[in-house]
C-alpha cells in the first residue's frame, strides 16, 4: 500500500527488483502512461551525464518484453542501439520489463552486487520521449538490511524498508543516482542547506574528518554564487577494490577511491579536491551549461566548444575552495599549481590543439601516446585558460572583478532551461572589464596557446623554480610502461631526444652503448651521461633489432615549486590577495608562512 501511495502522483512508474544481487543482475519494470499512437518508442541513453563519450549501455539489457493494460504481450522491434519500438493494438498504457546486467562500477553507471547497488538512470531506466517530461516514481525491492539514498525526494512511506523516490521528470531522474545497500550515512547542515554523506565499502578513511571537511567545502559556495540550485545534497563515497573517479549530478555526487587510498596526506588531498570539484559542478554544468548541452539529447553527441568552461574552470576553482575553507594550505595549493604548470610546459599537444577544439573533440577523444603529443584535454588546458582569463580580468578591472564574477553572472542570467554561448561569455567579460575580449578569445581559446608563465605569475609576485638551488639533469624525452621490468616505451615526447632519434611508443630498448639495460636501472644509467652526449641505442622495433643514435638534452632537476619573487611589490601582493582572497603567504625572507595547522 505504501509503495503505491508513493507512486500515486507519478505518471511513469519504475520498479526494480534487487533481491538477488549476487550475479550483478536485476529485473526492471516501467509503466508508461496512456499512449494514443500506434507505436511507443522506448530508449536507453547512449551516454551518461558527466562523461562526454558514447557508451554501450544497451548491451546490459536482456529479456525485453512489453504488455498492454490487460497483460497481453505486444510486438516490438529494435530500431537502433538504445532504441526499441513497441506496436500497440489499441490506445492505452504500456508496461515494459527487462533484465538488467550491472557490473560497471568504474564507469559509475550501474553496479549490483551482494552488498550494494549503484544505479545511474542512464544505464538502468528506459524512457519514452513521449513521456519524458512527466512525473516519475522509482520503487526498489532490496535485500533485508539495505538502505537507499538519493538526491531525489523520498516517496511517502511509514515503513523504513520501503524504498521509493520521486522525480519531476526524466531529466531529474537521469541526473539523480541511487545508492542502496549496506552502508553508513551522516547528516549535516551548511548555509541553510541539508547534506548527507553515504559511505559504501570498508577502507582506511576517517569518516568523521571527511564529514567535517565536506561541511567546510559546502560552506564555500557563497564565494562565487549568490544562491543554491538544490535544497538537499548527497555525497556518495565508494571505497573500492581499485576503481576511482567521480561524477557530478543535479543534487549529489559519487566519488570512488581504492579503499586504502584515503589516509596519506597526498591521497586525502586528491580525494577531498575531487569532492570539491564535483560540488562546484552543481552550479557549473548542472545549474548552467553551454549551448549544445541544453537540453540533453541522450541518444546522440552533444557538441559544444565550451566544455573547457564546464570542466576546466571547475578544476580551476576546486582547490581555491579547499584553500578558503582551511583544508589545504597555501604551500599545498602552490605546489599543486606548480606541478600543473610543469605538466603543461612538457605537453607538446598545446602547440597543436586549441581548448575550443578539444571541447568539440571530447566525444571522440582517446588517450595514449598520440593524445599526449597532439592534443590537450578540457580539464588541464581548461584550467590554464581559466587562470589566464582570471588574471586578465583582474588586471583589466583594476582588481575589482575576477573570473568568479563571470560564473556568478552565468548562474544569475543563464540558469536552465536557458543556455549560454561564446558571445554571452564575451559580453560578460566586457561588462566586467570595460574592454573587448574578442582578441583575447581568439588567442587563448580558439587558437593553440603557450602561456608565458613567467609574465603571468609575476603579476601575483610568484615565479616557477626547480628546487631551492636549481640544477639540471639529462633528458631522453621518453617514459616506460613498467610492464614485466622491460624497457618498452609508453610515451615518446614529440620534439624530444627519443622522438628525434626515431623511437616511438611500443619500442623496446635492450642496450645503451652495447651494454644491457633494464627498466630498473635505466634512469641511473642515464645519469652516467651529460647533455649533448650521443648514445647508441639497441632497440626492438616491431620485433626487429635496430641501432639508433640518441642525443641527450637538458632538463631542470629538483622538485618544481612556486616561490616569491625578490622584493615583491605592494601591487603584486594586492594582486595575489584579489586572486585567491587571502593575504600574501610569504615572510620578508620569501619563506612560506606556516598555516599547516589549518589542514590538520
C-alpha positions, -999 to +999 in steps of 0.1 A: +000+000+000+027+025+010+047+019-022+016+025-043+009+056-023+044+069-031+036+065-068+001+080-067+010+113-082+035+100-108+028+094-144+057+070-151+064+042-126+097+024-123+102-008-103+135-026-099+139-059-081+173-062-065+166-090-041+190-115-058+221-093-065+248-119-064+252-122-101+250-084-109+215-086-123+181-071-116+146-070-131+132-037-142+096-028-149+084+005-164+048+015-165+043+041-192+010+062-192-017+063-218-003+060-253-027+071-281-004+065-311+001+031-328+037+028-316+056+036-284+093+044-287+114+034-258+151+044-253+180+037-230+206+066-232+237+062-252+259+081-228+257+093-192+259+129-179+294+139-168+311+116-193+310+131-228+315+098-247+292+073-262+288+041-242+274+006-250+248+008-222+221-011-241+243-042-241+232-047-205+196-053-215+181-088-220+146-103-220+128-072-232+090-076-231+060-052-235+025-057-222-008-038-226-030-029-197-047-063-199-014-081-196-013-091-233+021-093-250+028-066-276+051-069-306+083-049-306+115-044-326+149-029-322+153+002-343+188+013-332+212+008-304+194+021-273+160+022-291+130-001-291+096+003-308+065-013-293+035-018-315+001-011-298-031-029-308-052-001-292-045+031-272-036+026-236-008+023-210+022+000-217+044-019-193+079-027-204+101-051-185+137-063-189+166-080-172+195-056-164+231-066-160+250-042-138+288-047-133+302-013-143+312+003-110+342+021-126+321+038-152+298+050-124+267+039-144+254+007-128+268-018-103+249-045-084+265-070-060+258-087-027+265-055-006+250-027-027+236-013-059+246+019-075+220+030-101+226+058-125+193+060-145+212+065-178+223+029-177+193+015-158+159+031-166+145+033-201+124+063-210+099+072-238+104+106-254+066+110-253+065+110-215+100+123-208+086+155-191+061+137-169+064+130-132+082+098-121+084+074-092+110+047-086+103+018-063+131-005-052+128-040-038+160-047-019+175-074+004+168-071+041+190-046+059+197-024+028+192+014+030+186+036+000+198+071-007+194+097-035+192+134-041+156+128-052+127+133-029+118+102-009+084+088-015+059+090+013+061+058+034+057+050+071+080+020+067+118+024+065+122-007+044+100+007+016+124+024-009+106+049-031+119+081-048+101+107-068+113+130-096+096+158-115+107+143-149+132+120-166+158+148-167+158+148-129+158+111-127+187+106-151+208+131-130+199+117-096+216+084-090+206+060-063+229+043-038+213+014-019+229-014+002+249-019+034+263+015+041+267+042+067+255+078+065+259+111+082+238+143+081+250+179+084+238+214+075+257+243+058+244+277+047+208+267+053+210+235+032+208+199+042+235+175+033+241+137+036+273+117+033+269+080+024+298+056+027+299+022+009+328-002+014+354-005+041+387+014+039+412+034+058+392+066+056+383+087+086+346+093+082+344+120+108+372+140+092+356+136+058+322+148+070+339+178+088+358+188+056+328+183+034+309+206+058+336+232+052+336+228+014+298+231+013+300+264+031+322+279+003+295+283-024+289+319-014+324+328-025+312+325-061+274+322-063+245+341-046+221+311-043+217+274-044+201+252-071+192+225-045+176+221-011+193+188-002+226+173-014+241+139-011+278+129-012+281+092-021+315+078-014+327+044-026+357+027-010+365+003-039+388-026-048+406-004-074+381+018-092+385+055-089+369+086-103+338+108-097+307+121-114+286+152-107+248+152-106+220+177-100+217+171-063+245+147-055+279+133-065+295+098-064+332+097-056+353+065-059+387+057-045+406+025-038+398+015-002+433+021+012+440+053-006+424+078+019+449+081+048+481+095+033+480+133+030+486+133-007+459+107-012+435+125+010+440+158-008+433+141-041+401+128-027+389+159-010+399+180-040+377+157-062+348+162-038+353+200-041+353+197-079+321+177-080+303+201-056+313+231-078+297+212-107+264+215-090+264+251-103+288+249-133+272+224-156+242+213-136+226+247-130+240+265-160+257+250-191+267+258-227+245+257-257+247+223-273+241+207-239+207+222-234+185+202-234+205+169-231+200+146-261+206+112-245+208+093-278+235+114-296+266+135-291+260+169-276+287+192-291+300+224-277+332+244-279+328+254-242+334+221-224+366+237-211+345+261-190+323+232-178+353+210-167+385+231-168+370+260-149+357+236-123+392+222-119+405+257-116+382+266-087+383+233-068+415+239-048+405+275-042+375+262-022+399+240-002+422+270+004+394+293+016+379+265+037+413+260+055+415+224+043+445+230+020+475+252+030+490+279+008+520+257+004+499+228-008+479+250-032+511+264-047+527+230-050+497+217-069+497+247-093+535+243-098+530+207-108+502+216-132+524+243-148+553+218-152+530+193-169+517+220-192+552+230-202+560+194-211+529+188-232+536+191-269+499+189-277+494+225-265+512+237-297+487+219-319+452+219-304+431+247-290+410+243-259+379+250-281+388+222-305+395+199-276+360+207-263+344+198-296+365+167-299+359+154-264+333+129-276+358+110-298+390+117-277+414+089-269+443+086-246+478+072-252+509+085-268+492+102-298+469+122-275+498+133-253+517+146-283+490+161-304+461+171-280+452+190-249+424+180-226+395+201-214+405+197-178+441+207-177+441+231-206+407+245-195+424+251-161+450+273-177+426+291-200+407+299-168+438+310-150+448+333-179+413+347-181+412+353-144+445+372-144+434+392-175+401+402-159+418+411-126+442+433-144+417+449-168+393+457-140+419+471-116+413+441-093+376+449-090+364+418-108+377+382-112+367+351-130+344+342-101+322+371-112+319+356-146+304+324-131+282+344-107+267+361-138+263+328-157+243+314-128+222+346-125+215+351-162+217+316-178+201+291-154+184+262-170+164+259-192+185+288-207+219+281-221+249+304-227+271+307-258+305+321-267+291+356-273+274+356-239+306+349-221+324+376-241+296+400-232+300+393-195+338+398-198+333+432-215+307+443-189+330+435-160+362+449-176+350+476-200+372+460-227+367+439-258+377+403-253+375+392-290+412+392-295+419+376-262+394+348-270+409+342-304+444+339-290+437+319-259+406+298-267+402+294-305+440+290-311+466+267-296+483+288-269+515+285-249+512+307-219+541+329-208+541+317-172+570+340-161+550+371-170+517+357-158+530+346-124+549+378-119+516+397-116+510+378-084+546+380-072+554+344-080+579+325-100+585+289-110+616+272-097+630+236-096+644+230-061+658+256-038+691+255-057+681+249-093+701+222-111+698+203-144+699+167-155+698+149-188+666+144-207+658+114-230+622+125-237+605+092-231+587+072-204+584+035-198+554+012-195+570-006-164+554-039-175+574-070-166+606-050-159+614-045-196+621-012-214+590-009-236+583+028-243+549+041-232+553+077-243+578+094-266+576+132-263+572+150-296+603+170-304+623+154-276+656+134-279+639+100-283+614+114-309+643+129-329+661+096-328+631+079-344+619+060-313+582+056-308+558+041-282+559+003-282+597+001-290+617-020-266+652-008-256+676-035-247+710-019-246+728+015-243+763+017-260+763-021-263+755-028-226+723-044-215+699-021-196+666-028-177+638-005-166+651-008-130+685+006-139+675+029-168+674+062-150+706+056-131+723+046-164+713+079-179+730+098-150+763+085-163+760+109-192+756+146-198+736+168-221+748+166-257+762+131-253+752+107-282+740+073-271+739+041-293+705+026-285+698-011-293+661-014-298+635-039-310+611-021-333+583-043-344+604-073-332+633-063-354+666-053-338+679-019-348+705+006-338+697+043-334+716+073-321+700+095-294+714+129-284+706+137-248+691+171-239+689+190-206+660+195-182+656+210-148+663+188-118+646+192-085+611+195-071+590+220-090+577+248-068+563+283-068+583+308-048+581+345-041+599+369-065+626+390-049+612+420-031+575+416-041+558+450-045+526+460-028+508+458-061+519+422-066+508+413-031+474+430-037+470+411-069+477+378-051+450+387-025+425+397-051+432+364-070+429+340-041+411+360-014+439+356+011+469+376+024+504+373+009+517+340+023+554+347+024+575+364+050+602+390+045+628+363+036+605+348+009+596+318+030+561+305+031+543+313+064+532+281+081+495+275+083+497+238+083+476+236+115+446+246+093+449+214+074+452+190+103 
